[in-house]
Each structure stands twice: as C-alpha cells, then as structure tokens.
C-alpha cells in the first residue's frame, strides 16, 4: 500500500514536470507548491536526484517529436539539409554556453540563497508582467503593419487569418528556427542564464529573449526546446553520477518504481504539452501565460504568508 501511494505521488509530480517544463510558467514555482502537499517518502538525496532525472523524460519527448529535424545523419535529408541540421546544432551549442558557465559558477549560490517562496513569487509576477507588456507591444506593432497593408474599408483582427499571419511574420525578422544566427543564439543564451533565479522559468526566459531578438513565437519556442536538450540532459547525468559516487547504485524497490513512473509520466505529458504549446501559439500569443504567472505568483506568496502567520 505504501509503495502504491509513493508511485501515485511520482505520477503527480511527473504530470506537473511534463506540463510546466515547456510552458513558460515556471516548473520550480509549481514544484514548491506540490512539495507542500505531496512529499515523497524517500531520502533527501534520492528526492534531489529524482527531481532532476525526471527532466530527462521531458527531454526525450523533444527528441522524439523533433527527431527528424534534429537528426543530421538522416538518409531522408539531402546534403544541404544535413548541413543545415549541423548548423542548427551549432547554434544550440552556442546558445547553451552562457547557461553552462553560469550554472557551474552560480547554481549552488542561487539555490542556497534564492530557492524560496519569496523569490519564486517575485519572479513569477515580474516575468508575467514582462510577457503581457511584450505581447501588448507586439500587438500594437502588428496592428500598425496590418493598417499599412490592408485596403481601406477592410477590417482584420490582429493575428487572425492570412493577413494576421503575414503581419506576425513581418513583425519578426527570424521566421523559423533555421534562420537563427550565432549572434541571436548567443543573446538568447544569455537570457537563459536568467533562469538560474528560481521561478523565472527557463522556457519563459528564452522565449522572451527570442522574441526580443526578433524571433517569431514559433521560432523562439522551438529553439527553447532544443536548448534544453544539452542543458537538462547534462545536468541530469551530473546529478546521477554525483548520487552514485556518494551512495552507490543502491536503491530500494520503491525508489526504483518512483523513478520509473516519474520519468515515463514526464515523457508522456511533455509530448502533450509541447504539441499543445506549438498549436496554441499559432493562433494566440503569450499573454494568457503572463496572466497565469501573476495569479500563481500571488497565490504562492499568499500561501506562504498565511503559513508563516499560522506558525508564528
């Protein structure tokens, strides 16, 4: 019975990870709330490992969904297409450099001093506001472009139909992820560093950075997915090696089950989340995510203020 309860907890955490890792709403913020109500009955060392390794399940979803696009050895691709794929991987590596350096130097410091409800709440709210302001600016610019290109007397809603799509494409100089150059990749990489602050959201920071650098919503989102592969996979491997070096390969049957359920759940839910996001932003912008972040940030803050008041 105890094992079943722990597996159900792992299932819930895997669902939360699969949803929040790819939507720009902060997986850390959600995990902090989940941890208040759902605590795994495992050692602290294993729990730390689990929360990192389930991200590998999320990463595998990206690899499966974009396998053809990311595979430079595919026989179905022409020689120029294979070169373009190698080039894309080069941009991913460049984009990962700032976060890799910052992670090695600053991760422990930020985890120790800023991994708390107050920082997470502030980051959720601040970046929620940034999303709303950025998309409001984008809508105004799209409306201006539509006004110039639409015949007098014809009314078209921003973002609707072919005219709306053309306005969005004219708004962003980088239409697809294949058009990202090394300078843009590096700039987005520096935005990814902001995610070292808990509650920022890695995907949120890179999507904002991508759009500010002139990438379309689709290009920014896809590049965010690809940037996660080396960063999160490498971090998961490092955590695993560290765990094995300190404690060996010994895990209880329950811990093995928890790990398997968490990883598989994160994988399946991530596939659904990624497909949802890519379909959603073809017809909508990121304003709804900004609003959600603000609401969640207020809820996290209110919850922990109330908890502190009760305990005092």
C-alpha positions as CSV (number, residue, x, y, z in Angstrom):
1,X,0.0,0.0,0.0
2,X,2.8,2.4,0.9
3,X,4.5,1.7,-2.4
4,X,1.3,2.4,-4.3
5,X,1.0,5.8,-2.6
6,X,4.6,6.7,-3.4
7,X,4.0,5.7,-7.1
8,X,0.9,7.9,-7.2
9,X,2.9,10.8,-5.8
10,X,5.6,10.2,-8.5
11,X,2.8,10.2,-11.1
12,X,1.5,13.5,-9.9
13,X,5.0,15.1,-9.9
14,X,5.7,13.7,-13.4
15,X,2.5,15.3,-14.6
16,X,3.5,18.7,-13.1
17,X,7.0,18.4,-14.6
18,X,5.7,17.5,-18.0
19,X,3.4,20.5,-18.1
20,X,5.5,23.2,-16.5
21,X,8.8,22.4,-18.1
22,X,7.7,23.5,-21.5
23,X,5.0,26.1,-20.8
24,X,6.6,29.4,-19.7
25,X,5.0,29.2,-16.2
26,X,8.0,28.0,-14.1
27,X,8.3,24.4,-13.1
28,X,10.1,25.5,-9.8
29,X,7.1,27.5,-8.7
30,X,4.8,24.6,-9.2
31,X,7.1,22.1,-7.6
32,X,7.4,24.3,-4.5
33,X,3.6,24.2,-4.1
34,X,3.4,20.5,-4.9
35,X,6.1,19.8,-2.3
36,X,3.9,21.5,0.4
37,X,1.2,18.9,-0.2
38,X,2.8,15.9,-1.7
39,X,6.1,14.8,-0.1
40,X,7.8,11.7,-1.3
41,X,8.7,9.1,1.3
42,X,12.3,8.8,0.2
43,X,15.7,10.1,1.3
44,X,16.7,13.7,0.7
45,X,19.5,12.6,-1.6
46,X,17.2,10.5,-3.8
47,X,14.5,13.2,-3.9
48,X,17.0,15.7,-5.2
49,X,18.1,13.1,-7.8
50,X,14.5,12.3,-8.7
51,X,13.5,16.0,-9.4
52,X,16.4,16.3,-11.8
53,X,16.3,12.9,-13.5
54,X,12.6,13.2,-14.4
55,X,13.6,16.1,-16.6
56,X,15.3,13.5,-18.8
57,X,11.9,12.1,-19.5
58,X,10.8,15.6,-20.6
59,X,13.9,15.9,-22.8
60,X,13.2,12.6,-24.5
61,X,9.8,14.0,-25.6
62,X,11.6,16.8,-27.5
63,X,14.0,14.3,-29.1
64,X,11.2,12.0,-30.2
65,X,8.9,14.8,-31.6
66,X,11.8,16.5,-33.4
67,X,13.9,13.5,-34.2
68,X,13.9,14.0,-38.0
69,X,14.6,17.7,-37.7
70,X,17.4,17.2,-35.2
71,X,19.0,14.2,-36.9
72,X,21.9,15.3,-39.1
73,X,22.6,11.7,-40.3
74,X,19.1,11.1,-41.7
75,X,19.2,9.4,-45.1
76,X,15.9,11.1,-45.9
77,X,17.7,14.5,-45.9
78,X,19.7,16.0,-48.8
79,X,23.3,17.1,-48.3
80,X,22.2,20.8,-47.8
81,X,19.6,19.7,-45.3
82,X,22.1,17.7,-43.3
83,X,24.4,20.8,-43.3
84,X,21.6,22.9,-42.1
85,X,20.9,20.4,-39.3
86,X,24.6,20.5,-38.2
87,X,24.4,24.3,-38.3
88,X,21.3,24.2,-36.1
89,X,23.1,22.1,-33.5
90,X,26.0,24.6,-33.7
91,X,23.5,27.4,-32.8
92,X,22.2,25.2,-29.9
93,X,25.7,24.7,-28.5
94,X,26.4,28.5,-28.8
95,X,23.1,29.2,-27.0
96,X,24.0,26.8,-24.2
97,X,27.4,28.2,-23.4
98,X,26.3,31.2,-21.1
99,X,24.0,29.0,-19.1
100,X,26.6,26.2,-18.8
101,X,29.2,28.6,-17.4
102,X,26.7,30.4,-15.1
103,X,25.3,27.1,-13.9
104,X,28.8,25.8,-12.9
105,X,29.7,29.0,-11.2
106,X,26.5,30.2,-9.6
107,X,24.0,27.4,-9.3
108,X,24.9,26.4,-5.7
109,X,24.8,30.0,-4.6
110,X,21.4,30.8,-6.1
111,X,20.0,27.5,-4.8
112,X,21.2,28.3,-1.3
113,X,20.1,31.9,-1.1
114,X,17.2,32.3,-3.5
115,X,15.4,29.0,-3.6
116,X,12.5,30.2,-1.5
117,X,8.8,31.1,-1.9
118,X,9.5,34.9,-1.9
119,X,12.0,34.8,-4.8
120,X,9.8,32.4,-6.8
121,X,6.7,34.6,-6.2
122,X,8.6,37.8,-7.3
123,X,10.0,36.1,-10.4
124,X,6.6,34.6,-11.4
125,X,4.9,38.0,-11.1
126,X,7.7,40.1,-12.8
127,X,8.1,37.9,-15.8
128,X,4.3,37.6,-16.1
129,X,4.2,41.3,-16.4
130,X,7.0,41.2,-19.0
131,X,5.1,38.7,-21.1
132,X,2.0,40.9,-21.0
133,X,3.8,44.2,-21.8
134,X,5.9,42.5,-24.6
135,X,2.8,41.0,-26.3
136,X,0.9,44.2,-26.0
137,X,3.7,45.9,-27.8
138,X,3.8,43.2,-30.4
139,X,0.0,43.6,-31.0
140,X,0.4,47.3,-31.5
141,X,3.1,46.8,-34.0
142,X,1.1,44.0,-35.8
143,X,-1.9,46.3,-35.9
144,X,0.3,49.1,-37.4
145,X,1.6,46.7,-40.1
146,X,-1.9,45.5,-40.8
147,X,-3.1,49.0,-41.2
148,X,-0.5,49.7,-43.8
149,X,-1.1,46.5,-45.8
150,X,-4.9,46.3,-45.5
151,X,-7.1,48.0,-48.2
152,X,-9.1,50.9,-46.8
153,X,-12.5,49.8,-45.5
154,X,-11.4,46.3,-44.8
155,X,-11.1,45.3,-41.1
156,X,-8.9,42.4,-40.0
157,X,-8.4,41.4,-36.4
158,X,-4.7,41.2,-35.3
159,X,-3.4,37.6,-35.5
160,X,-6.5,36.3,-37.5
161,X,-6.5,34.8,-40.9
162,X,-3.8,35.1,-43.6
163,X,-3.4,38.9,-43.1
164,X,-2.9,38.4,-39.4
165,X,-0.3,35.7,-40.0
166,X,1.5,37.9,-42.6
167,X,1.6,40.7,-40.1
168,X,3.1,38.5,-37.4
169,X,5.7,37.2,-39.9
170,X,6.6,40.8,-40.9
171,X,6.9,41.7,-37.2
172,X,9.7,39.2,-36.6
173,X,12.9,39.1,-38.7
174,X,13.6,35.5,-37.8
175,X,10.7,33.5,-39.1
176,X,11.9,30.0,-38.3
177,X,14.4,28.3,-36.0
178,X,16.6,27.5,-39.0
179,X,17.2,31.3,-39.6
180,X,18.7,31.9,-36.1
181,X,22.4,33.0,-36.5
182,X,25.1,32.7,-33.9
183,X,24.7,36.2,-32.6
184,X,21.0,35.7,-31.9
185,X,21.7,32.2,-30.4
186,X,24.2,33.8,-28.0
187,X,21.9,36.5,-27.0
188,X,19.1,34.0,-26.3
189,X,21.7,32.0,-24.3
190,X,22.3,35.0,-22.0
191,X,18.6,35.3,-21.4
192,X,18.6,31.6,-20.5
193,X,21.0,32.5,-17.7
194,X,18.2,34.4,-16.0
195,X,16.5,31.1,-15.3
196,X,19.1,30.5,-12.6
197,X,16.8,32.6,-10.4
198,X,14.0,30.2,-9.2
199,X,10.6,31.0,-10.5
200,X,11.9,32.6,-13.7
201,X,11.2,29.6,-16.0
202,X,13.9,28.5,-18.4
203,X,11.4,28.3,-21.2
204,X,9.9,31.7,-20.3
205,X,13.3,33.5,-20.2
206,X,14.4,32.1,-23.5
207,X,11.1,32.7,-25.3
208,X,11.1,36.3,-24.1
209,X,14.8,36.6,-25.2
210,X,14.0,35.1,-28.5
211,X,11.1,37.5,-29.3
212,X,13.2,40.5,-28.1
213,X,15.9,39.3,-30.5
214,X,13.5,39.3,-33.4
215,X,12.4,35.6,-33.4
216,X,8.8,34.6,-34.2
217,X,6.9,32.9,-31.4
218,X,7.3,29.6,-33.1
219,X,11.0,30.0,-33.7
220,X,11.6,31.2,-30.1
221,X,9.6,28.2,-28.7
222,X,11.3,25.6,-30.8
223,X,14.8,27.0,-30.0
224,X,13.8,26.9,-26.4
225,X,13.0,23.2,-26.7
226,X,16.4,22.4,-28.4
227,X,18.4,24.4,-25.9
228,X,17.0,22.3,-23.2
229,X,18.5,19.0,-24.6
230,X,22.2,19.5,-23.7
231,X,21.5,21.6,-20.6
232,X,19.0,19.4,-18.9
233,X,20.4,16.1,-20.1
234,X,23.8,17.1,-19.0
235,X,22.5,18.3,-15.6
236,X,20.6,15.0,-15.1
237,X,23.7,13.0,-15.9
238,X,25.9,15.0,-13.5
239,X,23.3,14.6,-10.7
240,X,23.2,10.8,-11.3
241,X,27.0,10.5,-11.3
242,X,27.2,12.5,-8.1
243,X,24.5,10.4,-6.5
244,X,26.2,7.1,-7.5
245,X,29.6,8.4,-6.4
246,X,28.3,9.3,-2.9
247,X,25.7,6.5,-2.3
248,X,26.4,3.8,-4.9
249,X,23.8,2.1,-7.0
250,X,21.7,1.0,-4.0
251,X,18.0,2.0,-4.4
252,X,15.0,0.4,-2.7
253,X,12.3,-1.2,-4.9
254,X,10.1,1.8,-4.1
255,X,12.7,4.3,-5.2
256,X,13.2,2.5,-8.5
257,X,9.5,2.4,-9.1
258,X,9.2,6.1,-8.2
259,X,12.0,7.0,-10.6
260,X,10.5,4.9,-13.5
261,X,6.9,6.2,-13.0
262,X,8.2,9.8,-12.7
263,X,10.3,9.7,-15.9
264,X,7.7,7.9,-18.0
265,X,4.9,10.3,-16.9
266,X,7.1,13.3,-17.6
267,X,7.8,11.9,-21.0
268,X,4.2,11.3,-22.0
269,X,2.8,14.6,-20.6
270,X,5.7,16.5,-22.2
271,X,4.7,15.3,-25.6
272,X,1.1,16.5,-25.0
273,X,2.4,19.9,-23.6
274,X,4.7,20.6,-26.5
275,X,2.1,19.8,-29.1
276,X,-0.4,22.0,-27.2
277,X,2.0,24.9,-27.0
278,X,3.0,24.8,-30.6
279,X,-0.6,24.6,-31.7
280,X,-1.7,27.3,-29.3
281,X,0.9,30.0,-30.3
282,X,-0.1,29.6,-34.0
283,X,-3.3,31.3,-33.1
284,X,-2.6,33.1,-29.9
285,X,0.2,35.0,-28.1
286,X,1.7,34.5,-24.7
287,X,-0.5,37.0,-22.8
288,X,-2.5,34.2,-21.1
289,X,0.7,32.7,-19.7
290,X,1.7,36.1,-18.3
291,X,-1.7,36.4,-16.5
292,X,-1.4,32.9,-15.2
293,X,2.1,33.6,-13.9
294,X,0.9,36.6,-12.0
295,X,-2.0,34.8,-10.5
296,X,0.2,31.9,-9.5
297,X,2.8,34.2,-8.0
298,X,0.2,35.9,-5.9
299,X,-1.1,32.5,-4.8
300,X,2.4,31.3,-3.8
301,X,3.0,34.5,-1.9
302,X,-0.4,34.4,-0.1
303,X,0.0,30.7,0.8
304,X,3.4,31.1,2.4
305,X,2.5,34.4,4.2
306,X,-0.5,32.6,5.7
307,X,1.6,29.6,6.6
308,X,4.2,31.9,8.3
309,X,1.4,33.7,10.2
310,X,-0.1,30.5,11.4
311,X,3.3,29.1,12.5
312,X,4.2,32.2,14.4
